[in-house]
Amino acid sequence: MENALIRSVTVMVIACPCALGIAIPMARVAGISLAGSKGILVRDFTAFEQAQLINAVVFDKTGTLTQGDWTLLDVCVKAPFLKDQIFSLAAALEKYSDHYIAAEILRHAKRAVLLDTSLESVHHHQNGVSGKLEEKEIRIGSKDFVEKNLTSPLGVLEDGQNDGALQSKVYMSYGKRLCAVFTFGDTLKDTAVNTIETLLDKGYDIALVSGDGNQTTRAIGDVLGIRDAYGSRTPLDKAVFVQNLQGNGKRVAMVGDGINDAPALVQADLAMAVFSGSHLGKEAADITLMQGNPVQILEFFDLAKMVNQKIHQNFVFSFLYNIISLPIAMSGLLTPLIAVCAMLLSSLSVTGNTLLLKRKHASIARNFSRN
């Protein structure tokens, strides 16, 4: 009776699933800690598993692959309007917008002699802003947004023929008449080209979707080596684009920033937000790239691969422990004291194996920085 009781206690101690219970959470916590040290905020624990399944990456353009520091290069004002009038109306429309272009317009508006402009019924749309002044509608935004409200289509010179790949035009109308065309310039982030090249070399399908015009977006795609580049996309269009890729069997990561990318980030299998002033973009994301550097995408994919490997290794250690120890405990060759030590060693093996993740990640990070 005593021998049977000892064997039962020994088997119960050996069968304690401590190592198995900490196999996944410990690796994830270690991964989150390492990601944080690299400026990557992980909001969803499952992001590591999702990253391993990704085979397509969709990028937004502005603020993601470009700096997003739009510089106003030129303002073409149509007669009979004056530049001060245009900036007064534009500033009134963009007053409460957090878009990069709105910030640049407001910055230049401070230098102008602003008129007293009180707009009525200001509405924010997917690709522009509208309001009313003296019963006449004012619009500012993309070509499609403004042109559909004009009495006549834009002329050839007004049609957004950009002088450079990193230039975009914003249109403004007053009372169904084009009154100004703003030309903005942007610059690529230093690591954008290398990041895209590396992702393509690793076999990922890459696409670029933007709210800017088709010509500008395709020109940026050519510079970056992205064949699938699509412009004039609203936030909902971006979400539909991601959904269509998923319908074709792709596991999609969406990389974007701000409110314009929130629907696509929600739709994607893995949502990666580039840090910006938009809280909505961050709330919709599984991870946030706090440094705003595209190379952090590569770092996270590499880290996710290592975390998943550690999870599998921890499972192997845990199962081997139970497979080997349980029959021995049932045979009576172990005492409860030895069983406690064995159980502790199994948990320590999982812990130690997980801690090796930090050393391996540091080694890869050093090699990555050298390259």
C-alpha positions as CSV (number, residue, x, y, z in Angstrom):
1,M,0.0,0.0,0.0
2,E,2.8,2.4,1.0
3,N,4.7,1.5,-2.2
4,A,1.6,2.2,-4.4
5,L,1.1,5.5,-2.7
6,I,4.7,6.6,-3.3
7,R,4.4,5.6,-6.9
8,S,1.2,7.6,-7.3
9,V,2.7,10.7,-5.8
10,T,5.8,10.4,-7.9
11,V,3.7,10.0,-11.1
12,M,1.5,13.0,-10.1
13,V,4.6,15.2,-9.6
14,I,6.3,14.0,-12.8
15,A,3.0,14.6,-14.8
16,C,2.8,18.2,-13.6
17,P,2.6,20.3,-16.8
18,C,4.7,23.2,-15.6
19,A,7.2,23.1,-18.4
20,L,4.4,22.7,-21.0
21,G,2.5,25.6,-19.5
22,I,5.3,28.0,-19.8
23,A,6.6,26.9,-23.2
24,I,4.6,29.4,-25.2
25,P,4.1,32.4,-22.9
26,M,7.7,32.6,-21.9
27,A,8.9,32.6,-25.5
28,R,6.3,35.3,-26.3
29,V,7.3,37.5,-23.4
30,A,10.9,37.2,-24.3
31,G,10.1,38.1,-27.9
32,I,8.0,41.1,-26.8
33,S,10.9,42.3,-24.6
34,L,13.4,42.0,-27.4
35,A,11.1,43.7,-29.8
36,G,10.7,46.6,-27.4
37,S,14.5,47.0,-27.2
38,K,14.5,47.4,-31.0
39,G,11.7,50.0,-30.9
40,I,8.9,47.6,-31.9
41,L,5.8,47.7,-29.8
42,V,3.9,44.4,-29.9
43,R,0.2,44.7,-29.0
44,D,-1.0,41.2,-30.0
45,F,0.8,38.1,-28.7
46,T,-0.2,36.1,-31.8
47,A,1.7,38.5,-34.1
48,F,4.7,36.2,-33.8
49,E,2.8,33.3,-35.2
50,Q,1.1,35.4,-37.8
51,A,4.4,36.8,-39.1
52,Q,5.6,33.3,-39.9
53,L,2.6,32.7,-42.2
54,I,2.8,36.0,-44.1
55,N,3.6,35.7,-47.8
56,A,2.5,39.2,-49.1
57,V,3.2,42.7,-47.8
58,V,1.1,45.7,-48.8
59,F,2.6,49.1,-48.2
60,D,1.1,52.6,-47.9
61,K,3.3,55.3,-49.4
62,T,3.2,58.5,-47.4
63,G,4.9,58.3,-44.0
64,T,5.6,54.6,-44.5
65,L,8.2,54.4,-47.3
66,T,8.5,58.2,-47.6
67,Q,9.4,60.6,-44.9
68,G,5.9,62.1,-44.9
69,D,7.5,65.6,-44.4
70,W,5.5,67.2,-47.3
71,T,7.1,70.5,-48.5
72,L,4.9,72.9,-50.3
73,L,6.8,73.5,-53.6
74,D,4.3,75.6,-55.5
75,V,0.7,77.0,-55.5
76,C,-1.0,77.7,-58.8
77,V,-3.8,80.1,-58.1
78,K,-6.5,80.5,-60.7
79,A,-8.0,84.0,-61.5
80,P,-9.8,85.8,-60.0
81,F,-8.7,84.3,-56.7
82,L,-5.7,85.6,-54.7
83,K,-3.2,83.6,-52.8
84,D,-4.2,85.0,-49.4
85,Q,-7.8,84.0,-50.1
86,I,-6.7,80.5,-51.1
87,F,-4.7,80.0,-47.9
88,S,-7.5,81.4,-45.8
89,L,-10.0,78.9,-47.2
90,A,-7.5,76.0,-47.2
91,A,-6.5,76.7,-43.5
92,A,-10.2,76.9,-42.5
93,L,-10.8,73.5,-44.1
94,E,-7.7,71.8,-42.8
95,K,-7.8,73.3,-39.3
96,Y,-8.7,70.0,-37.5
97,S,-7.0,67.5,-39.8
98,D,-3.8,65.6,-38.7
99,H,-2.7,64.7,-42.2
100,Y,0.8,65.6,-43.3
101,I,-0.4,67.9,-46.1
102,A,-2.8,69.7,-43.8
103,A,0.0,70.5,-41.4
104,E,2.1,71.9,-44.3
105,I,-0.8,74.0,-45.5
106,L,-1.4,75.4,-42.0
107,R,2.3,76.2,-41.6
108,H,2.3,78.3,-44.8
109,A,-1.0,79.8,-44.0
110,K,0.6,81.5,-40.9
111,R,2.8,83.5,-43.2
112,A,-0.1,84.7,-45.3
113,V,-2.5,87.6,-44.5
114,L,-5.5,85.4,-43.5
115,L,-8.9,86.7,-44.0
116,D,-11.8,86.1,-41.6
117,T,-13.2,82.9,-42.9
118,S,-15.9,81.1,-41.0
119,L,-16.9,77.9,-42.8
120,E,-20.1,76.0,-42.3
121,S,-20.6,72.2,-42.4
122,V,-17.0,71.1,-42.6
123,H,-16.9,67.4,-43.5
124,H,-13.9,65.0,-43.7
125,H,-14.1,62.5,-46.6
126,Q,-11.9,59.5,-47.5
127,N,-9.8,61.6,-50.0
128,G,-10.5,65.2,-49.0
129,V,-12.3,67.8,-47.0
130,S,-15.3,69.9,-47.9
131,G,-17.1,72.9,-46.3
132,K,-19.4,75.7,-47.2
133,L,-18.9,79.5,-47.4
134,E,-21.9,81.7,-48.3
135,E,-23.8,78.7,-49.6
136,K,-20.9,77.8,-52.0
137,E,-19.1,74.5,-51.5
138,I,-15.3,74.4,-51.1
139,R,-13.4,71.3,-51.6
140,I,-9.7,70.4,-51.1
141,G,-8.2,67.0,-51.7
142,S,-7.4,64.5,-54.5
143,K,-8.1,65.0,-58.1
144,D,-11.0,62.6,-58.2
145,F,-12.5,64.2,-55.1
146,V,-12.4,67.7,-56.5
147,E,-13.0,67.0,-60.2
148,K,-16.3,65.2,-59.7
149,N,-17.8,68.4,-58.3
150,L,-16.5,70.7,-61.1
151,T,-18.7,72.0,-63.9
152,S,-15.9,71.2,-66.4
153,P,-13.1,68.6,-66.2
154,L,-9.5,69.6,-65.4
155,G,-7.4,70.8,-68.3
156,V,-4.2,69.1,-69.4
157,L,-2.0,71.5,-67.5
158,E,-4.1,71.0,-64.4
159,D,-4.3,67.2,-64.6
160,G,-1.5,66.4,-62.1
161,Q,1.5,65.9,-64.4
162,N,4.2,65.7,-61.8
163,D,7.7,66.9,-62.4
164,G,9.2,64.2,-60.1
165,A,8.3,60.9,-58.7
166,L,8.1,62.3,-55.1
167,Q,5.7,65.1,-56.0
168,S,2.0,65.1,-55.4
169,K,-0.7,67.6,-56.3
170,V,-3.7,68.6,-54.1
171,Y,-6.7,70.4,-55.8
172,M,-9.0,73.0,-54.4
173,S,-12.3,74.2,-55.8
174,Y,-14.8,76.9,-54.8
175,G,-18.3,76.9,-56.0
176,K,-17.7,74.1,-58.5
177,R,-14.8,75.9,-60.0
178,L,-11.1,75.0,-59.7
179,C,-9.4,77.8,-57.7
180,A,-5.9,76.4,-56.9
181,V,-3.5,73.5,-57.3
182,F,-0.9,72.8,-54.6
183,T,2.3,70.9,-55.4
184,F,4.0,69.1,-52.6
185,G,7.4,67.3,-52.5
186,D,8.5,64.3,-50.3
187,T,11.6,62.2,-49.9
188,L,12.1,58.4,-49.6
189,K,13.3,57.0,-46.3
190,D,16.9,55.9,-46.4
191,T,16.2,52.3,-45.8
192,A,13.1,51.9,-48.0
193,V,14.9,50.6,-51.1
194,N,17.0,48.1,-49.2
195,T,14.0,46.9,-47.2
196,I,11.9,46.2,-50.4
197,E,14.8,44.5,-52.1
198,T,15.3,42.2,-49.1
199,L,11.6,41.3,-48.9
200,L,11.5,40.5,-52.6
201,D,14.7,38.4,-52.3
202,K,13.0,36.4,-49.5
203,G,10.0,35.7,-51.7
204,Y,7.4,38.0,-50.4
205,D,4.8,39.5,-52.8
206,I,5.0,43.3,-52.5
207,A,2.4,45.8,-53.4
208,L,2.1,49.6,-52.9
209,V,-1.3,51.3,-52.5
210,S,-1.7,55.0,-52.0
211,G,-4.2,57.8,-52.0
212,D,-1.9,59.8,-54.2
213,G,-2.4,59.8,-58.0
214,N,-1.6,56.8,-60.1
215,Q,1.3,58.5,-61.8
216,T,3.1,59.4,-58.6
217,T,2.5,56.0,-57.0
218,R,3.7,54.1,-60.0
219,A,6.8,56.3,-60.2
220,I,7.6,55.6,-56.6
221,G,7.0,51.9,-57.3
222,D,9.5,52.0,-60.1
223,V,12.1,53.6,-57.8
224,L,11.6,51.0,-55.1
225,G,11.3,48.0,-57.5
226,I,7.6,47.4,-56.7
227,R,5.8,46.2,-59.8
228,D,2.3,46.3,-58.2
229,A,1.7,50.0,-57.4
230,Y,-1.7,51.5,-57.3
231,G,-2.8,55.1,-56.7
232,S,-6.0,57.0,-56.1
233,R,-7.1,54.5,-53.5
234,T,-9.4,55.6,-50.6
235,P,-9.1,53.9,-47.2
236,L,-11.9,51.5,-48.0
237,D,-10.3,50.7,-51.4
238,K,-7.1,49.7,-49.5
239,A,-9.1,47.4,-47.3
240,V,-10.8,45.8,-50.4
241,F,-7.3,45.4,-52.0
242,V,-6.1,43.5,-49.0
243,Q,-9.3,41.4,-48.9
244,N,-8.9,40.5,-52.6
245,L,-5.3,39.3,-51.9
246,Q,-6.6,37.1,-49.0
247,G,-9.3,35.7,-51.4
248,N,-6.5,34.6,-53.6
249,G,-4.9,32.6,-50.8
250,K,-2.4,35.2,-49.6
251,R,-1.6,35.9,-45.9
252,V,-1.2,39.6,-45.9
253,A,0.7,42.0,-43.8
254,M,-0.4,45.7,-44.1
255,V,2.2,48.4,-43.3
256,G,0.7,51.9,-43.0
257,D,0.3,54.9,-40.7
258,G,-2.6,57.1,-39.7
259,I,-6.3,57.1,-40.1
260,N,-6.2,56.5,-43.9
261,D,-4.8,53.0,-43.4
262,A,-7.0,51.9,-40.4
263,P,-9.5,49.9,-42.5
264,A,-6.8,48.0,-44.3
265,L,-4.9,47.4,-41.1
266,V,-8.0,45.9,-39.5
267,Q,-8.5,43.7,-42.6
268,A,-4.9,42.4,-42.8
269,D,-3.7,39.2,-41.2
270,L,-0.9,41.1,-39.6
271,A,-1.2,44.9,-39.1
272,M,2.0,46.9,-38.8
273,A,1.7,50.6,-38.0
274,V,4.4,53.0,-38.6
275,F,4.5,55.4,-35.7
276,S,2.7,58.7,-36.4
277,G,0.4,61.1,-34.6
278,S,-2.7,59.1,-35.4
279,H,-4.0,57.1,-32.4
280,L,-6.5,55.2,-34.6
281,G,-3.7,53.7,-36.8
282,K,-1.9,52.4,-33.7
283,E,-5.1,51.0,-32.2
284,A,-5.8,49.0,-35.3
285,A,-2.3,47.5,-35.5
286,D,-0.9,44.3,-34.1
287,I,2.6,45.9,-33.8
288,T,3.8,49.5,-34.0
289,L,7.2,50.5,-35.5
290,M,8.1,53.2,-33.1
291,Q,11.1,54.4,-35.0
292,G,9.2,54.6,-38.3
293,N,12.0,52.8,-40.0
294,P,11.1,50.3,-42.7
295,V,14.0,48.1,-41.8
296,Q,12.1,47.3,-38.5
297,I,9.8,45.1,-40.6
298,L,12.7,42.8,-41.5
299,E,13.8,42.8,-37.8
300,F,10.4,41.8,-36.7
301,F,10.1,39.0,-39.2
302,D,13.5,37.6,-38.2
303,L,12.6,37.9,-34.5
304,A,9.2,36.2,-35.1
305,K,11.0,33.3,-36.8
306,M,13.3,32.9,-33.8
307,V,10.4,33.1,-31.3
308,N,8.5,30.4,-33.1
309,Q,11.5,28.2,-33.2
310,K,11.9,28.6,-29.4
311,I,8.3,27.7,-28.9
312,H,8.7,24.5,-30.9
313,Q,11.9,23.7,-29.0
314,N,10.2,24.3,-25.7
315,F,7.4,21.9,-26.7
316,V,10.0,19.2,-27.6
317,F,11.7,19.6,-24.3
318,S,8.4,19.4,-22.4
319,F,7.1,16.3,-24.3
320,L,10.4,14.5,-24.1
321,Y,10.5,15.1,-20.3
322,N,7.0,13.6,-19.9
323,I,7.5,10.7,-22.4
324,I,10.7,9.6,-20.7
325,S,9.9,10.4,-17.0
326,L,6.4,9.0,-16.8
327,P,7.2,5.3,-17.5
328,I,10.2,5.5,-15.2
329,A,8.0,7.0,-12.4
330,M,5.3,4.3,-12.9
331,S,8.0,1.6,-12.6
332,G,8.9,2.7,-9.2
333,L,12.5,3.7,-10.0
334,L,12.0,7.3,-8.9
335,T,11.2,8.7,-5.5
336,P,9.0,11.8,-5.0
337,L,12.1,13.9,-4.2
338,I,13.8,12.9,-7.4
339,A,10.5,13.6,-9.3
340,V,10.4,17.1,-7.8
341,C,14.0,17.7,-9.0
342,A,13.2,16.4,-12.4
343,M,10.1,18.6,-12.7
344,L,12.2,21.6,-11.7
345,L,14.9,20.8,-14.2
346,S,12.3,20.5,-17.0
347,S,11.0,24.0,-16.2
348,L,14.6,25.3,-16.0
349,S,15.4,23.7,-19.4
350,V,12.5,25.6,-21.0
351,T,13.5,28.8,-19.2
352,G,17.2,28.5,-20.2
353,N,16.4,27.6,-23.8
354,T,14.2,30.7,-24.0
355,L,16.9,32.9,-22.5
356,L,19.2,31.8,-25.3
357,L,16.8,33.7,-27.6
358,K,18.3,37.0,-26.4
359,R,21.9,35.9,-27.1
360,K,21.0,34.6,-30.6
361,H,19.0,37.8,-31.4
362,A,22.0,40.0,-30.3
363,S,24.3,38.0,-32.6
364,I,21.9,38.3,-35.6
365,A,21.4,42.0,-34.8
366,R,25.2,42.6,-34.9
367,N,25.5,40.8,-38.3
368,F,22.5,42.7,-39.6
369,S,24.0,46.1,-38.7
370,R,27.3,45.2,-40.4
371,N,25.5,44.3,-43.6
